[in-house]
């Protein structure tokens, strides 16, 4: 739990199988910091809640090259048979639906 998406890093010893939170950090310019925290303050949310909501629900804009586009298309071609199977089910896993929605949003931004 919590280590599923650590991108190749080996998880620390966790014999009690306790959930561990993942830290997300990034650098921004002072003006961006001021604007971001003004938005957070006006939202009435905690910083963590605002950042999580913003990261999960904002429009995805893809900036890449033709090689990236080809890789994504190849990945989509691999899952098309699964998509046809999914159409038959009424109760779909919300995680799968979120991943499919993300892929759809990414492909919508291609020009």
LUMKOLBA-340759 format. One line per field, with one value per atom (N, C-alpha, C): z, y, x; atom name; residue in three letters; residue number from 1. Coordinates in Angstrom, 3 decimals, decimal comma. Atoms other than C-alpha are relative to their C-alpha. Example, Ala and Ser with C-alpha at 12.3 -4.5 7.8 and 13.67 -1.06 7.14 Angstrom:
% LUMKOLBA-340759
w c(0,000|7,800|0,000|-0,060|7,140|0,730)
v c(-1,190|-4,500|1,200|-1,190|-1,060|1,090)
u c(0,890|12,300|0,900|-0,820|13,670|-0,770)
atomo c(N|CA|C|N|CA|C)
residuo c(ala|ala|ala|ser|ser|ser)
num c(1|1|1|2|2|2)
% end
This chain:
% LUMKOLBA-340759
w c(0,000|0,000|0,000|0,027|-0,990|-0,807|0,734|-2,851|-1,435|1,322|-6,035|-1,104|1,048|-7,998|0,442|-0,437|-6,643|-1,099|1,176|-10,123|0,195|-0,035|-9,526|1,319|-1,284|-5,999|0,860|-0,892|-3,542|1,269|-1,217|-0,645|1,241|-1,272|2,865|0,712|-0,791|5,328|0,741|-0,597|6,492|0,520|-0,452|8,532|0,476|-0,469|9,970|-1,139|1,193|6,446|0,211|-0,211|7,566|-1,295|1,169|4,900|0,180|-0,045|4,097|-1,058|0,953|2,437|-0,864|0,937|-0,565|-0,045|0,059|-0,627|-1,442|1,324|-3,798|0,194|-0,161|-4,112|-1,360|1,225|-6,833|0,304|-0,175|-7,238|-0,895|0,792|-8,403|0,307|-0,181|-8,816|1,113|-1,082|-5,975|-0,411|0,452|-8,042|-0,145|0,128|-8,851|1,384|-1,365|-5,162|0,605|-0,530|-4,206|-0,625|0,683|-6,831|0,433|-0,406|-5,894|1,399|-1,356|-2,191|0,148|0,013|-2,903|-0,437|0,465|-4,832|1,093|-1,066|-2,006|1,120|-1,068|0,582|-0,396|0,453|-1,524|-0,160|0,163|-2,035|1,321|-1,300|1,700|0,308|-0,209|1,408|0,649|-0,465|3,030|-1,225|1,122|0,859|-0,634|0,510|0,530|-0,813|0,703|-0,476|-1,326|1,212|-2,994|-1,059|0,953|-4,598|-0,566|0,473|-4,797|-0,993|0,893|-6,335|-1,316|1,208|-8,775|-0,890|0,786|-9,849|-0,669|0,548|-10,430|-0,960|0,767|-12,077|-1,022|0,994|-14,273|-1,377|1,366|-18,039|-0,251|0,298|-19,238|-1,376|1,276|-21,964|-0,283|0,346|-23,693|-0,819|0,749|-24,827|-0,292|0,331|-26,666|-1,478|1,388|-29,953|-0,638|0,749|-32,568|0,634|-0,637|-30,718|1,190|-1,124|-27,599|-0,505|0,578|-29,706|-0,471|0,470|-31,335|1,161|-1,172|-27,933|0,629|-0,599|-26,599|-0,885|0,924|-29,703|0,084|-0,136|-29,411|1,295|-1,276|-25,759|-0,106|0,175|-26,727|-0,829|0,839|-29,427|0,790|-0,832|-26,807|0,874|-0,916|-24,627|-0,690|0,713|-27,342|0,240|-0,282|-26,892|1,400|-1,363|-23,161|0,074|0,008|-23,873|-0,511|0,518|-25,906|1,054|-1,084|-22,958|1,086|-1,045|-20,529|-0,348|0,425|-22,593|0,435|-0,363|-21,609|1,477|-1,434|-17,848|0,421|-0,530|-15,882|1,180|-1,194|-12,635|-0,289|0,339|-13,639|1,184|-1,038|-11,354|-0,176|0,128|-10,616|-0,361|0,341|-10,898|-1,498|1,439|-14,407|-0,756|0,662|-15,351|0,072|-0,133|-14,017|-0,969|0,944|-16,095|-1,433|1,347|-19,203|-0,267|0,146|-18,612|-0,227|0,161|-18,287|-1,402|1,352|-21,529|-1,022|0,916|-23,278|0,013|-0,108|-21,984|-0,675|0,640|-23,183|-1,510|1,462|-26,671|-0,556|0,483|-26,916|-0,253|0,128|-26,635|-1,212|1,182|-29,700|-1,133|1,171|-32,701|-1,249)
v c(-1,180|0,000|1,242|-1,214|3,319|-0,088|0,155|1,856|-0,446|0,530|0,817|0,830|-0,875|3,842|0,760|-0,677|4,580|0,035|-0,109|4,335|-0,645|0,765|1,660|0,025|-0,025|2,555|-1,163|1,104|-0,302|0,549|-0,496|0,180|-0,320|0,239|0,486|-1,185|1,104|-2,344|0,481|-0,401|-2,177|-1,255|1,282|-5,325|0,090|-0,123|-3,943|0,323|-0,323|-3,137|1,279|-1,280|0,394|0,801|-0,872|2,815|1,166|-1,134|5,416|0,999|-1,042|8,715|0,342|-0,373|9,847|1,517|-1,442|13,333|0,420|-0,572|15,392|1,393|-1,313|18,401|0,515|-0,618|20,853|1,426|-1,365|24,213|0,934|-1,018|27,336|1,358|-1,352|30,997|0,700|-0,709|33,394|0,578|-0,551|35,075|-1,111|1,132|31,679|-0,486|0,421|30,761|0,916|-0,965|33,931|-0,203|0,200|33,367|-1,304|1,304|29,697|0,067|-0,043|30,400|0,979|-0,846|33,236|-0,810|0,856|30,737|-0,988|0,963|28,209|0,694|-0,733|30,811|0,327|-0,347|31,905|-1,222|1,215|28,301|-0,482|0,467|27,730|-1,423|1,373|24,379|-0,001|0,186|23,018|-0,117|0,054|23,123|-1,389|1,366|19,325|-0,292|0,266|19,164|0,758|-0,810|21,994|-0,602|0,544|20,497|-1,346|1,294|17,028|0,199|-0,247|18,310|0,617|-0,652|20,547|-0,975|0,955|17,807|-1,071|1,079|15,275|0,476|-0,435|17,445|1,100|-1,020|19,956|-0,632|0,457|19,646|-0,344|0,445|17,741|0,523|-0,499|19,433|-0,730|0,800|17,182|0,839|-0,654|18,700|-1,088|1,085|16,109|0,002|0,114|14,934|-1,197|1,092|12,384|-1,359|1,280|9,576|-0,267|0,144|10,183|-0,352|0,251|10,260|-1,454|1,390|6,924|-0,984|0,893|5,322|-0,070|-0,018|6,409|-0,744|0,693|5,178|-1,509|1,433|1,804|-0,553|0,431|1,583|-0,103|0,041|2,390|-1,207|1,151|-0,280|-1,297|1,198|-2,839|-0,188|0,133|-2,071|0,001|-0,022|-1,855|-1,279|1,210|-5,545|0,015|-0,091|-4,908|0,987|-0,985|-1,861|-0,617|0,675|-3,999|-0,929|0,848|-6,410|0,844|-0,879|-3,542|0,508|-0,501|-2,314|-0,921|0,980|-5,495|0,070|-0,021|-4,823|1,283|-1,170|-2,508|0,594|-0,472|-2,293|-0,001|-0,105|-1,027|0,510|-0,444|-0,498|1,492|-1,447|3,252|0,365|-0,266|3,073|-0,157|0,218|1,654|1,135|-1,101|4,310|1,294|-1,205|7,064|-0,034|0,130|5,724|0,209|-0,178|5,539|1,458|-1,410|9,069|0,841|-0,723|10,321|-0,198|0,271|8,632|0,760|-0,725|10,120|1,492|-1,419|13,609|0,329|-0,235|13,298|-0,015|0,090|12,219|1,138|-1,138|15,111|1,234|-1,197|17,634|-0,040|0,089|16,363|0,839|-0,785|18,626|-0,601)
u c(0,844|0,000|0,888|-0,767|1,466|1,278|-1,239|4,428|-0,227|0,293|2,665|0,626|-0,494|3,870|1,240|-1,213|7,350|1,043|-0,854|8,870|1,361|-1,226|11,461|0,750|-0,697|12,512|-0,465|0,329|12,664|-0,645|0,642|10,218|0,827|-0,681|11,613|-0,643|0,531|11,162|-1,247|1,273|7,547|-0,710|0,567|6,787|-1,446|1,378|3,517|-0,959|0,813|2,245|-0,805|0,655|1,386|0,017|0,048|0,300|0,948|-0,923|2,923|-0,441|0,359|2,160|1,201|-1,040|4,136|0,086|-0,216|5,643|0,205|-0,163|5,321|0,567|-0,622|7,639|0,456|-0,479|8,571|0,422|-0,480|10,264|-0,797|0,677|8,450|0,616|-0,511|9,368|-0,780|0,686|8,496|-1,359|1,292|5,739|-1,039|0,915|4,208|-0,431|0,312|4,399|-1,067|0,967|2,550|-1,381|1,286|-0,164|-0,656|0,528|-0,543|-0,607|0,514|-0,953|-1,170|1,200|-3,394|-1,209|1,096|-5,521|-0,416|0,308|-5,261|-0,771|0,672|-6,246|-1,446|1,347|-9,248|-0,906|0,806|-10,356|-0,582|0,461|-10,756|0,422|-0,469|-9,017|1,378|-1,365|-5,897|0,897|-0,947|-2,771|-0,032|-0,019|-2,736|-1,262|1,249|-6,405|-0,065|0,014|-6,049|0,926|-0,980|-2,928|-0,464|0,494|-4,460|-1,128|1,134|-7,673|0,467|-0,496|-5,809|0,748|-0,786|-3,447|-0,838|0,819|-6,194|-1,076|1,156|-8,834|0,267|-0,304|-7,017|0,156|-0,158|-6,922|1,464|-1,352|-3,866|0,393|-0,507|-1,841|1,300|-1,157|0,656|0,969|-1,062|3,930|1,016|-0,905|5,899|0,326|-0,399|7,249|-0,691|0,632|6,272|0,285|-0,338|8,077|-0,933|0,921|5,956|-1,395|1,320|2,811|-0,118|0,008|3,720|-0,049|0,007|4,440|-1,379|1,335|1,061|-0,985|0,908|-0,755|0,223|-0,285|1,013|-0,596|0,579|-0,059|-1,515|1,452|-3,633|-0,421|0,333|-3,620|0,032|-0,086|-2,627|-1,232|1,134|-5,637|-1,356|1,284|-8,314|-0,799|0,801|-9,307|-0,622|0,528|-9,732|-1,163|1,078|-11,888|-1,299|1,195|-14,269|-0,602|0,489|-14,512|-0,671|0,526|-15,108|-1,388|1,307|-18,059|-1,136|1,022|-19,914|-0,402|0,252|-19,703|-0,697|0,687|-21,936|0,756|-0,712|-19,938|1,493|-1,408|-16,512|0,806|-0,923|-13,548|0,278|-0,220|-13,252|1,438|-1,401|-9,445|0,209|-0,103|-9,711|-0,670|0,704|-12,235|0,807|-0,822|-9,942|1,172|-1,115|-7,035|-0,476|0,539|-9,189|-0,362|0,351|-10,453|1,257|-1,259|-6,854|0,558|-0,486|-5,833|-0,831|0,879|-8,842|0,314|-0,311|-8,018|1,322|-1,298|-4,428|-0,153|0,132|-5,444|-0,826|0,786|-7,917|0,847|-0,833|-5,079|0,918|-0,878|-3,205|-0,542|0,415|-3,276|0,576)
atomo c(N|CA|C|N|CA|C|N|CA|C|N|CA|C|N|CA|C|N|CA|C|N|CA|C|N|CA|C|N|CA|C|N|CA|C|N|CA|C|N|CA|C|N|CA|C|N|CA|C|N|CA|C|N|CA|C|N|CA|C|N|CA|C|N|CA|C|N|CA|C|N|CA|C|N|CA|C|N|CA|C|N|CA|C|N|CA|C|N|CA|C|N|CA|C|N|CA|C|N|CA|C|N|CA|C|N|CA|C|N|CA|C|N|CA|C|N|CA|C|N|CA|C|N|CA|C|N|CA|C|N|CA|C|N|CA|C|N|CA|C|N|CA|C|N|CA|C|N|CA|C|N|CA|C|N|CA|C|N|CA|C|N|CA|C|N|CA|C|N|CA|C|N|CA|C|N|CA|C|N|CA|C|N|CA|C|N|CA|C|N|CA|C|N|CA|C|N|CA|C|N|CA|C|N|CA|C|N|CA|C|N|CA|C|N|CA|C|N|CA|C|N|CA|C|N|CA|C|N|CA|C|N|CA|C|N|CA|C|N|CA|C|N|CA|C|N|CA|C|N|CA|C|N|CA|C|N|CA|C|N|CA|C|N|CA|C|N|CA|C|N|CA|C|N|CA|C|N|CA|C|N|CA|C|N|CA|C|N|CA|C|N|CA|C|N|CA|C|N|CA|C|N|CA|C|N|CA|C|N|CA|C|N|CA|C|N|CA|C|N|CA|C|N|CA|C|N|CA|C|N|CA|C|N|CA|C|N|CA|C|N|CA|C|N|CA|C|N|CA|C|N|CA|C|N|CA|C|N|CA|C|N|CA|C|N|CA|C|N|CA|C|N|CA|C|N|CA|C|N|CA|C|N|CA|C|N|CA|C)
residuo c(unk|unk|unk|unk|unk|unk|unk|unk|unk|unk|unk|unk|unk|unk|unk|unk|unk|unk|unk|unk|unk|unk|unk|unk|unk|unk|unk|unk|unk|unk|unk|unk|unk|unk|unk|unk|unk|unk|unk|unk|unk|unk|unk|unk|unk|unk|unk|unk|unk|unk|unk|unk|unk|unk|unk|unk|unk|unk|unk|unk|unk|unk|unk|unk|unk|unk|unk|unk|unk|unk|unk|unk|unk|unk|unk|unk|unk|unk|unk|unk|unk|unk|unk|unk|unk|unk|unk|unk|unk|unk|unk|unk|unk|unk|unk|unk|unk|unk|unk|unk|unk|unk|unk|unk|unk|unk|unk|unk|unk|unk|unk|unk|unk|unk|unk|unk|unk|unk|unk|unk|unk|unk|unk|unk|unk|unk|unk|unk|unk|unk|unk|unk|unk|unk|unk|unk|unk|unk|unk|unk|unk|unk|unk|unk|unk|unk|unk|unk|unk|unk|unk|unk|unk|unk|unk|unk|unk|unk|unk|unk|unk|unk|unk|unk|unk|unk|unk|unk|unk|unk|unk|unk|unk|unk|unk|unk|unk|unk|unk|unk|unk|unk|unk|unk|unk|unk|unk|unk|unk|unk|unk|unk|unk|unk|unk|unk|unk|unk|unk|unk|unk|unk|unk|unk|unk|unk|unk|unk|unk|unk|unk|unk|unk|unk|unk|unk|unk|unk|unk|unk|unk|unk|unk|unk|unk|unk|unk|unk|unk|unk|unk|unk|unk|unk|unk|unk|unk|unk|unk|unk|unk|unk|unk|unk|unk|unk|unk|unk|unk|unk|unk|unk|unk|unk|unk|unk|unk|unk|unk|unk|unk|unk|unk|unk|unk|unk|unk|unk|unk|unk|unk|unk|unk|unk|unk|unk|unk|unk|unk|unk|unk|unk|unk|unk|unk|unk|unk|unk|unk|unk|unk|unk|unk|unk|unk|unk|unk|unk|unk|unk|unk|unk|unk|unk|unk|unk|unk|unk|unk|unk|unk|unk|unk|unk|unk|unk|unk|unk|unk|unk|unk|unk|unk|unk|unk|unk|unk|unk|unk|unk|unk|unk|unk)
num c(1|1|1|2|2|2|3|3|3|4|4|4|5|5|5|6|6|6|7|7|7|8|8|8|9|9|9|10|10|10|11|11|11|12|12|12|13|13|13|14|14|14|15|15|15|16|16|16|17|17|17|18|18|18|19|19|19|20|20|20|21|21|21|22|22|22|23|23|23|24|24|24|25|25|25|26|26|26|27|27|27|28|28|28|29|29|29|30|30|30|31|31|31|32|32|32|33|33|33|34|34|34|35|35|35|36|36|36|37|37|37|38|38|38|39|39|39|40|40|40|41|41|41|42|42|42|43|43|43|44|44|44|45|45|45|46|46|46|47|47|47|48|48|48|49|49|49|50|50|50|51|51|51|52|52|52|53|53|53|54|54|54|55|55|55|56|56|56|57|57|57|58|58|58|59|59|59|60|60|60|61|61|61|62|62|62|63|63|63|64|64|64|65|65|65|66|66|66|67|67|67|68|68|68|69|69|69|70|70|70|71|71|71|72|72|72|73|73|73|74|74|74|75|75|75|76|76|76|77|77|77|78|78|78|79|79|79|80|80|80|81|81|81|82|82|82|83|83|83|84|84|84|85|85|85|86|86|86|87|87|87|88|88|88|89|89|89|90|90|90|91|91|91|92|92|92|93|93|93|94|94|94|95|95|95|96|96|96|97|97|97|98|98|98|99|99|99|100|100|100|101|101|101|102|102|102|103|103|103|104|104|104|105|105|105|106|106|106|107|107|107|108|108|108|109|109|109|110|110|110|111|111|111)
% end
